[in-house]
Every structure is written in structure tokens, then in C-alpha cells.
Amino acid sequence: IRLSPNRQKTMSSTPFILALAILSGTEWVSTGPVEQTLSFEEGKLATHTGCNRAFGDYAESGAQLTLNVVGMTKMACMDDARSNAEQDWLELTKKVAGFKVENGELILTDADGQSLATLKSK
């Protein structure tokens, strides 16, 4: 790469990998009966479980993804369905090991590449 003379930069022949953060700055909503969300911003994670809001961090590398929920509000769920959905959602976040984005959807996968959840862009 050549820039103007006062900003000259050259690229060596050494191979390199360009890593792109695909998820940063995105928000997603679940497609299930209880609305649950995931928001990603520069390593920080925010989620709505269906009852409570939670936060933590995430690490993304290629198609690998780890979610780490570290704190959550403690509001009571209004019914058993929401309470169960919240527990399932929190358990799901622990199992996430990867992701793919296809047709405007975020597909969260486990360590074996099996789909755990599909979310739509918010």
C-alpha cells in the first residue's frame, strides 16, 4: 500500500490475518415466545432474559464466541413461563461456543456446532 509521500506506508510480504469484530455494535432479539435480547458492544454484553436485565462480557474470534454473564437485576418474573424461559436463557449463554450470521439472523451454536438459538437483528 502506498500513501501520499508524507504518510508513506509499505506492506511487507509477510502474511497477516485481518480479524473483524462482527458482533460489536449489534442488537438481536429471540424468535421464541418470550422476547429475549442480546446486545454486543466492544467486548461488553447486555441481555434481557424475559424478566431481568443482565450484563457481562463476550469474546469473539472468527466463528468462536463465549458469553459471560456477571450481573443481573433480581425482579420477580410475572409467571412460570417467563421464569422458566429466563433460566433456560441463562443456561444457554453458558453453552454458547460459536455463532454464524445468515440472512439477518444470529445463530448461536454449542461446541459441536449445533444450533442453540436463532435471533433476529433488532
C-alpha positions as CSV (number, residue, x, y, z in Angstrom):
1,I,0.0,0.0,0.0
2,R,1.4,3.4,-0.9
3,L,0.0,6.6,0.6
4,S,1.0,10.2,0.0
5,P,4.7,11.0,0.4
6,N,4.3,12.5,3.9
7,R,2.3,9.4,5.0
8,Q,4.2,6.7,3.2
9,K,3.4,3.2,4.3
10,T,4.5,-0.1,2.8
11,M,3.2,-3.5,3.2
12,S,5.7,-6.3,3.6
13,S,5.3,-9.7,2.0
14,T,4.7,-11.3,5.4
15,P,1.2,-12.9,5.6
16,F,-1.2,-11.5,8.1
17,I,-4.8,-12.2,9.2
18,L,-7.3,-9.4,9.5
19,A,-9.7,-10.0,12.4
20,L,-13.0,-8.4,12.2
21,A,-15.4,-7.9,15.1
22,I,-18.7,-8.9,13.5
23,L,-20.9,-8.6,16.6
24,S,-19.8,-5.3,18.1
25,G,-22.5,-2.7,17.8
26,T,-25.3,-5.2,17.1
27,E,-28.5,-6.0,18.9
28,W,-30.6,-9.2,18.5
29,V,-33.9,-10.4,19.7
30,S,-35.0,-14.1,20.1
31,T,-37.6,-15.7,17.9
32,G,-39.2,-17.6,20.8
33,P,-42.5,-17.0,22.7
34,V,-40.7,-14.8,25.4
35,E,-38.7,-11.9,24.0
36,Q,-35.1,-12.1,25.0
37,T,-32.3,-9.9,23.7
38,L,-28.5,-9.8,23.2
39,S,-26.6,-6.6,22.6
40,F,-22.8,-6.6,21.9
41,E,-20.6,-3.5,22.2
42,E,-16.8,-3.7,22.2
43,G,-16.5,-6.7,24.4
44,K,-19.5,-5.8,26.6
45,L,-22.6,-7.9,26.7
46,A,-26.1,-6.9,27.7
47,T,-29.1,-9.2,27.7
48,H,-32.8,-9.1,28.6
49,T,-33.8,-12.6,29.9
50,G,-37.5,-12.1,29.5
51,C,-37.8,-10.9,33.1
52,N,-34.5,-9.3,34.1
53,R,-31.6,-7.4,32.5
54,A,-28.2,-8.9,32.7
55,F,-24.7,-7.8,31.7
56,G,-21.2,-9.2,31.2
57,D,-18.7,-9.6,28.5
58,Y,-18.1,-11.6,25.4
59,A,-15.1,-12.8,23.4
60,E,-15.4,-13.3,19.6
61,S,-12.7,-14.9,17.5
62,G,-13.6,-15.9,14.0
63,A,-16.7,-18.1,14.4
64,Q,-16.0,-18.7,18.1
65,L,-18.0,-16.9,20.8
66,T,-18.1,-17.0,24.5
67,L,-20.6,-15.2,26.7
68,N,-20.0,-14.4,30.3
69,V,-23.0,-13.0,32.3
70,V,-21.6,-11.5,35.5
71,G,-24.5,-9.5,36.9
72,M,-28.3,-9.3,36.8
73,T,-31.3,-7.5,38.2
74,K,-33.4,-9.5,40.6
75,M,-37.0,-8.7,39.6
76,A,-39.6,-11.4,40.1
77,C,-41.0,-12.9,36.9
78,M,-44.7,-12.4,36.4
79,D,-45.4,-16.1,35.6
80,D,-43.9,-19.5,35.4
81,A,-43.4,-19.4,31.7
82,R,-41.2,-16.3,31.9
83,S,-39.3,-17.7,34.9
84,N,-38.6,-20.9,33.1
85,A,-37.6,-19.0,29.9
86,E,-35.2,-16.9,32.0
87,Q,-33.5,-19.9,33.5
88,D,-33.2,-21.6,30.1
89,W,-31.8,-18.4,28.6
90,L,-29.1,-18.1,31.3
91,E,-28.2,-21.8,30.9
92,L,-28.0,-21.3,27.1
93,T,-25.5,-18.4,27.5
94,K,-23.1,-20.8,29.3
95,K,-23.2,-23.3,26.4
96,V,-22.5,-20.8,23.6
97,A,-19.2,-21.6,21.9
98,G,-19.8,-20.2,18.4
99,F,-22.0,-18.3,16.1
100,K,-22.9,-17.5,12.5
101,V,-24.8,-14.7,10.9
102,E,-27.1,-15.7,8.0
103,N,-29.9,-13.8,6.3
104,G,-30.1,-11.2,9.1
105,E,-30.2,-13.8,11.8
106,L,-27.7,-14.6,14.6
107,I,-27.4,-18.4,15.1
108,L,-25.7,-19.3,18.4
109,T,-24.0,-22.7,18.5
110,D,-22.6,-25.1,21.0
111,A,-19.1,-26.6,21.0
112,D,-20.3,-29.3,18.5
113,G,-21.7,-26.6,16.1
114,Q,-25.3,-27.5,17.0
115,S,-27.7,-24.6,16.9
116,L,-28.8,-23.4,20.4
117,A,-30.9,-20.4,19.4
118,T,-31.7,-18.1,16.5
119,L,-32.1,-14.4,17.0
120,K,-33.2,-11.7,14.6
121,S,-31.5,-8.3,14.1
122,K,-33.2,-5.7,16.2
